[in-house]
């Protein structure tokens, strides 16, 4: 059996942010199998915002 399943879904920027925050806020109980997805979401966030926007995003949502 193939352990790598794929599906296609176009996430909005808001969905990416919300999903990342969900994973980040629950990483203590999150399965290690989701770590790669969390890192990919984080990279998307860093690549789509300025440094100031990223700092504001994290300060507003993870404080």
C-alpha positions in Angstrom: 0.0 0.0 0.0 1.3 3.5 -0.9 1.7 5.6 2.3 1.8 8.9 0.4 -1.7 9.9 -0.5 -2.4 13.1 -2.4 -5.3 15.4 -3.0 -5.7 18.8 -4.5 -7.2 21.8 -2.7 -6.5 25.5 -3.3 -6.2 27.1 0.1 -6.9 30.8 0.5 -4.3 32.8 2.4 -6.7 33.1 5.4 -7.1 29.3 5.4 -3.3 28.8 5.4 -2.9 31.2 8.3 -5.8 29.6 10.3 -4.5 26.1 9.7 -0.9 27.1 10.6 -2.1 28.8 13.9 -4.2 25.7 14.7 -1.2 23.4 14.3 1.2 25.8 16.1 -1.1 26.3 19.1 -1.6 22.6 19.4 1.9 21.4 18.6 2.4 19.9 22.1 -0.3 17.3 21.3 0.1 17.3 17.5 1.2 14.1 15.8 4.8 14.3 14.5 3.4 13.2 11.1 2.0 16.8 10.7 5.3 18.6 11.3 6.2 18.7 7.6 2.9 20.3 6.8 3.3 22.8 9.6 6.7 23.8 8.3 5.4 24.1 4.7 2.6 26.4 5.9 5.1 28.4 7.9 7.3 28.8 4.8 4.3 30.0 2.8 3.5 32.6 5.4 7.1 33.9 5.5 7.3 33.9 1.7 4.0 35.8 1.3 4.5 38.6 3.8 7.1 41.3 4.6 9.1 40.9 7.8 6.9 43.5 9.5 3.8 41.7 8.5 5.1 38.3 9.7 6.1 39.9 13.1 2.7 41.4 13.5 0.9 38.2 12.5 2.8 36.2 15.1 2.6 38.9 17.8 -1.1 39.3 17.3 -1.9 35.6 17.1 0.5 33.7 19.3 0.9 36.0 22.3 
